[in-house]
Amino acid sequence: GHCDIVTKKLEKAAELLVYLESQHMLVSQKTNALNETCKKLLAEQSTLDKVVSEIDAPLKYLEEVDRLGPLLGLPLPTSLARNREYQSKLKQTLKHNNQPHIIPKKQ
């Protein structure tokens, strides 16, 4: 009677413990996968930041040409004049990419 009730409760507790262990392993695996993905994304972001810097450097020269050319009475090449809108959009993208990014905490 009484021992059977205690035994059933212990069996149920053991089942719950096994379930909790499996859930813990699942959460741990997902956390590790997420951490690896974050590392890969941070490495990719670093690579993209380098590309942005490489693109940004020549744009500074073009901005100077845009600014100084008319002051010196030099006609702006039509290719540069046509690309002003593109340059503006590219500058906006570069500014956006230089905004601070949230970096996940290491565990």
Buried (B, 14 or more C-beta within 10 A) or exposed (E): EEEEEEEEEEEEEEEEEEEEEEEEEEEEEEEEEEEEEBEEEEEEEEEEEEEBEEEBEEEEEBEEBBEEBEEEEEEEEEEBEEBEEEBEEBEEEBEEBEEEEEEEEEE
